[in-house]
Amino acid sequence: MHRHNVAHLDLKPDNIVVAGPTNRLFIIDFSVSVQISGLESRISGYRGTEGWAAPELELNSNREYQPIRADLWSAGRVLQYLADQQHGHISGPIYFLAERLMNRNPQLRPALSVIPDYPILEKEVVNVEGVRIVDPQDLNND
């Protein structure tokens, strides 16, 4: 979604579904998401769920922030949560990645484009050309 300049702004376990025979991950509920022109774009106004939103939103929602960088923090928070649910059966590199994503300085959070180079992830080629972002409101009209 970030490659398509869409920031979800409410990443949390409740908005992540794993389904199908291949256990494919789906991100749902784009009700507060925004489409922006790029990584450095800025918006203002609180979006998200307390405890899952980046510090820059929690501390001062009236100030402008970069929504994709806020998503990166939330992705790290979700990764940390999922790792904690495994009761210590998760390796150090996952915690390291979560910590890097949750850096209090938004400029130091690694872009998702570099994360596939992290050793903890299995490599899978995904063709994003066929990706279509669906507005939940449109599902009711089908």
C-alpha positions in Angstrom: 0.0 0.0 0.0 2.9 2.3 0.7 4.2 1.8 -2.9 0.8 3.2 -4.0 1.2 6.1 -1.6 -1.5 4.9 0.7 -1.1 5.3 4.5 -3.4 3.1 6.5 -3.1 5.0 9.8 -4.8 2.4 11.9 -2.5 -0.6 11.8 -3.2 -2.9 14.7 -3.8 -6.6 15.2 -7.6 -6.1 14.8 -7.0 -4.8 11.3 -4.8 -7.7 10.2 -6.3 -11.0 8.9 -4.5 -14.1 7.9 -6.7 -16.4 5.7 -6.7 -18.9 3.0 -4.8 -22.1 2.5 -1.5 -20.2 2.1 -2.1 -18.1 5.3 -2.0 -14.9 3.2 -2.0 -11.7 5.3 -4.6 -9.1 4.5 -4.8 -5.6 5.9 -8.4 -4.4 6.4 -10.4 -1.3 7.5 -9.0 1.5 5.4 -11.6 3.9 6.9 -9.1 6.5 8.1 -6.4 5.9 5.5 -5.1 8.6 3.2 -3.7 8.7 -0.3 -0.7 11.1 -0.5 1.8 12.2 -3.1 4.8 10.5 -1.5 6.8 9.5 1.6 7.6 13.1 2.6 3.9 14.2 2.4 2.5 15.7 5.6 -1.0 15.7 7.1 -2.4 16.8 10.4 -5.2 15.4 12.6 -5.3 12.3 14.8 -6.1 9.1 13.0 -5.8 5.6 14.5 -6.2 3.9 17.8 -4.6 4.9 21.0 -1.6 2.7 21.9 -1.1 1.8 18.2 -0.5 5.2 16.8 3.0 6.7 16.4 4.3 9.0 19.1 4.1 12.0 16.9 0.3 11.6 16.7 -0.1 10.7 20.4 1.9 13.7 21.6 0.4 16.4 19.4 -2.2 15.5 16.8 -2.6 19.1 15.6 1.0 19.1 14.3 1.8 18.0 10.8 3.3 14.5 10.5 4.3 12.1 7.7 1.6 9.4 7.5 3.7 6.7 6.0 6.4 7.1 8.6 3.6 6.9 11.2 2.5 3.6 9.6 6.0 2.3 9.9 5.9 2.9 13.7 2.6 1.1 13.9 3.9 -1.8 11.8 6.8 -2.1 14.3 4.3 -2.0 17.2 2.2 -4.8 15.6 5.4 -6.9 15.0 6.4 -6.4 18.6 2.9 -7.5 19.8 2.9 -10.6 17.6 6.4 -11.5 18.8 5.3 -11.1 22.4 2.4 -13.4 21.8 4.9 -16.2 20.9 6.1 -16.2 24.6 9.8 -15.7 23.8 9.9 -18.1 20.8 10.9 -15.2 18.5 14.4 -14.5 17.6 16.3 -11.3 18.3 16.3 -10.0 14.7 12.5 -9.7 14.9 12.7 -7.6 18.0 15.6 -5.6 16.4 13.4 -4.8 13.4 10.4 -3.9 15.6 12.7 -1.5 17.6 14.0 0.1 14.4 10.5 0.6 13.1 9.4 2.1 16.4 12.2 4.7 16.5 10.8 7.9 18.1 12.5 9.9 15.3 10.3 9.3 12.2 13.2 10.0 9.9 15.2 7.0 11.2 12.5 4.4 10.7 13.5 2.0 7.8 11.3 2.2 4.7 9.4 -1.0 4.0 11.3 -1.3 0.7 14.5 -2.2 2.6 12.9 -4.6 5.0 12.9 -7.6 2.6 16.7 -7.5 3.0 16.4 -8.3 6.7 17.5 -11.9 7.3 14.3 -12.9 9.3 12.0 -12.7 6.3 11.4 -15.3 3.7 11.8 -14.0 0.2 8.7 -14.0 -2.0 8.3 -12.2 -5.2 5.0 -10.2 -5.3 3.8 -8.5 -8.4 2.3 -5.2 -7.2 1.1 -4.2 -10.6 -2.1 -6.2 -10.1 -2.8 -4.8 -6.6 -6.1 -3.0 -6.3 -7.0 -1.1 -3.2 -10.7 -1.5 -2.5 -12.7 1.0 -0.5 -14.9 -1.0 2.0 -17.9 1.2 0.9 -17.5 -0.2 -2.6 -17.9 -3.8 -1.4 -21.6 -3.1 -0.5 -22.3 -2.0 -4.1 -21.1 -5.2 -5.7 
